[in-house]
Amino acid sequence: VETHRKQLDRLRSNEERDLVVELNGVGGTALMVEADIHRVGINFPAFVIDNAIETEGLCRFAERNGVKCYGMPNLEVWHA
C-alpha cells in the first residue's frame, strides 16, 4: 500500500548535519520527548487516533494539543 509518507532515511544528506524536519508520526526506536509534554497528558495513545496508535499516534495526539513533532534525518541511531 502506497502511503506517500516522507521517510527520514530518504531525507538524509551530507550537507546539513543538524537538519530538522516536521513529522506527522514517529517510530519508537529512539524518541526524545520533553518531560513537560508527558506531564500535560500527551502520551502514547492505546486507542486509534487519526488511523494511528501508540508511537505513531503520539505525534497525532500532540498535534491536537498544539505541539509539533520534529525529526533529524541526519542523526544516526544504532539500535541493538
Summary of the structure (lengths in Angstrom):
residues: 80
radius of gyration: 13.4
end to end distance: 28.6
largest distance: 39.2
contacts: 162
relative contact order: 0.27
helix: 25%
strand: 10%
